[in-house]
Amino acid sequence: MPDSTSARITDAAPAAREVRGTSGPPVAGWLERIVRSKAVAVTALVLPGLWPAWPIVNQDPSVLADPGEYLLHHLGFVACVLLAVVLTFTPLRVLFPRWRAAVALNRHRRLVGVTVFVYAALHFVMYLIYEGGFGKLASDIGKPFILSGTVALGILFALTITSVDRAVRALGARRWKHLHRLVYLGAALAAYHQIDASKVFPLQVVWIFGPMLVLQGARIVKRFVRSDPAPPPRVPQIGSPKT
């Protein structure tokens, strides 16, 4: 009897090793390690800010014609892209809970969120430099284009200064969560800011915020559709006491 048992265990060992070896494809593990790396995340966040140096160094005439305007638009564009990107992290984790790369992405939510504010603040500083300072801002604040961008920046600032653990403890988890839901209002205002900046509807708003809207919608649908199955009806057994 012991011999047959040990034989079965020995025969099952290669199969167990095979299952453990195929629990996840090598590419998935490689992708997870890259996504999890903070150095990779920081590099990916910094490079867009350095990109304007390339056309300037290469004497691109379309950029050199008005480098201030180019920097102004580029910084605002990067802020909008990163805002849309960070708002996909939670839906990806909810929709694909077994995808380790999605879980790893959520480790960088705070870092990406703060970086969004940094680019938005640089965009605001470039606006003040390019347009003529706070006097110009005060005279134009009533315009929907300027007002939406200013309010969006204020929301991002509030979320950034309350992103630290001490703020979570001070506000309480419930109030902190309600406050940080303002990010959706900030994203809507940022999208409107981009739309109103052009005389025609810019298609880039669709491809920047469209995927985020699809993922957020799928997350909401999954939350409302998912429900625990009803327990099967109890079948009384013969001889069981009546209840």
N, C-alpha and C positions, 0 to 999 in steps of 0.2 A: 504493500500500500504506500509506504513512504517513497519507494522508488518510482512508482507511477506518478505520484504527485510532483516529485522533483523533476521528472521528465516533462510533465506538462508545463511547469514553470520555465524550464530551460527552453522548450520549444516556443513559449510565448515571448521570451526575452527579445529575440530579433524583431518580432512584430511590434513590441512596445517601443523598441528603439526607433523603428521606422515611423511609428505614429508621432513620437516626440520630434523626430527630425523633420516631419512634414507639417508640424503644427502651424507654421507660417512660412510663406515663400521668402527666400533670401532677399529679394528686392524690397519686400515690405519692411524687413528688419533694417535694411540699409537706409530706406527712406525715413523710417522712424528716428534713427540715430541722427540723420541730418537735420530733420525738423526739430528734434529735441535740443540740438546744440544752440546755446545762447550766442556763441560767437557767430554762427551762421545767421541767426536772427538779427543781430546787431548789424552785421555786414549788409544784409538785405535791406535794412531800414535806412542805413547811411548812404548807400550808393545812389539812390534817386536824388538825394540832395546835392551830390557831387556831379551829377550828370550835366548840368549847364556849363561846366568848365570845358567839356568836350567841344561843343560847337563854337564856343568863344575862342578857344585855343586854335581851332581849325579855321578861324576867320569865316564862319558862315555868315554871308551877307544878310540873310533874313533875320538873324539874331543880332548882329552888330548894328543893324539899322535902329534898333531900340532895345538894348539889353535890359534896361529897367523893366519894361513891359514884359519881356520874355521871362525874367525871373519872377515877376509878380504872378503871372499866369501859371508858370511851372510849379511854384510852391503851393499854390491853391489846388492845382490838379493833383499833386502828390498827396496832399492832405485828404482830399476826397477819396482817392483810390484806397489809401490805408484805412480810412474810416469804414468804407464798404467792406474791405477785407476782414477787419477785426470783427465786424458784425456777422461774419459767416462762421466764426470759430465755434460758437455754441451750437448753432443748427447742425453743423457737421458732426459734432460729438453726439448730439441727440439722435440724429438720423442714422449714424454709422457707429454705434457704441463699441463694436469690436474692432474698428479700424484704429490701430494704435497711433498712426500719424495724426489723426484728428484729435486724439487725447493729448498728444505731445504739443500740438498747436496751441491748445488752451493754456499751456504753461506760460505762453508769451503774451497773453491778453493784456496784462497791465503794461508791459513794455511797449507793445504796439499802440495801445491807447494813449500813453503819454507822448509817444512819437507823433501821433496824429496832431495833438495840441501843439507840439513844437513846430511842425511844418505850418499849421494854421497861424500860429503867432508870427512866424517869419513872413508869411504871406501878408499879414496885417501890417507889419513893420515896413515891408516893401510898398504897401499901399500908401502909408503915411509919407514915405520918402518920395514916391513917384507922383502922388497927387497933391502934395503941399502941406502935410501935417494935420494936426488936430483941428485947425480952423476949417479946413476943407471937409473933414469928417463931420464936424458940428453942423455945417451948412447942408450936408447931403444926407444926414441921418434919417430924415423923413422918407427918403426914397426906399421903396421895398427892396431893391437890390442891396443897398448898403445896410439897411436895418436887418435883413435876414442873415447876412454874413456876420454882423456884429453880435447878434443874439446867439448864433451858432458858436461863435468864438467864446462868448461868455459861458455857454453850457459846457463846452470842452474844458474851459478853465476850472469850472466848479467840479467837474468829474475828475480832473487831474489832481487837484489839491486834496480830494477826498479818496484817492485811490490807495493811500497807505493804510496799513493795518491799524494804526492808531485811530484813524478816522472811522473805520468800521466799528471799532470798540466804542468810540465816543457817540456815534449816531445810533448804534444798534443795528443788527443785521437787517431787520425789516425796513427801517427808514432808509438805510444805506441802499438797499436794493431798489426801493421806490425812486430814490434820487437818481440812481444810475440808469434807470429806464428812460430818463430824459435824453439819453444818447440817440434814441430813435427820432425824437423831435429835432435834435441837432443834425441828424443825417438828412431829414426831410428839408430843413432850412438850407443845408449845404447844397442839396440837389437843386432847390429853387434858385439859390444864389448863382449856381452855374448856368441854369436855364435863362435867368433874367440878364445874365452878362452878355448874351448873344441876341442878335436881332432875329435869328432863326433858331428853332429848337435844335440844340446840339445833340447829335446821336451818341456822343461819348457819355452823356448822362445815363443812357440806356444800358450801355455795356459796363459802366462802372457800378451802377446801383441795381441793375436788373438781376444778375445772379444772386445777389444778397436777398432781394425781395422773394425770389423763387425759393431759396433755401429757408427763409423765415416763414414763408407760407406753408411749406412742407412740414416744418417743425410744428406749426400751430395745428395743422390737420392731424399729424400723428398724435399730438397730445389729446385731441378731442375724440379721435377715432379709437385710440387704444383704450381698452377697458378690460377688466378682469372677467373671464368667462363665468357665467352663472353656475353655481354648484349644481351637480346633477340632482334630480329629485330623489329623495330618500325612499327606498323600496323596503317596506317592512318585511322582516324575515319571519318565517314560520316558527312559532314558539317564542318570538320576542315579545317583551311586555309592551302594552299599549302606552303611547305617550300623548 
